[in-house]
Amino acid sequence: MNKLTRTKTLLLISSGIFIIAIAGLANHFLNISETYDFALGLTNGLGFGLMVIALIKGNLKKQISN
């Protein structure tokens, strides 16, 4: 996988946070029982995975203009 650009990195981080937040809200308001615990863990894992990929492969360094 190639290096990610700064905008793609920030997009992956924000989408990971958004997915985790949506899963938390769904769990709070829909009162997800034990039968859907796997789906909740899957969405949290997806969000964390996106953020980890962005932090490891991404380019967050600021460009210095001359």
FENBELUR-V620385 format. One record per backbone hydrogen bond with DSSP energy under -0.5 kcal/mol. CO is the residue of the C=O (numbers start at 1). NH is the residue of the N-H. Records with the same first field share a line. If there is no record, write none. Layout:
# FENBELUR-V620385
CO: NH / NH
This chain:
# FENBELUR-V620385
5: 9
6: 10
7: 11
8: 12
9: 13
10: 14
11: 15
12: 16
13: 17
14: 18
15: 19
16: 20
17: 21
18: 22
19: 23
20: 24
21: 25
22: 26
23: 27
24: 28
25: 29
26: 30
27: 31 / 32
33: 36
34: 37
36: 40
37: 41
38: 42
39: 43
40: 44
41: 45
42: 46
43: 47
44: 48
45: 49
46: 50
47: 51
48: 52
49: 53
50: 54
51: 55
52: 56
53: 57
54: 58
57: 4
58: 60
63: 65
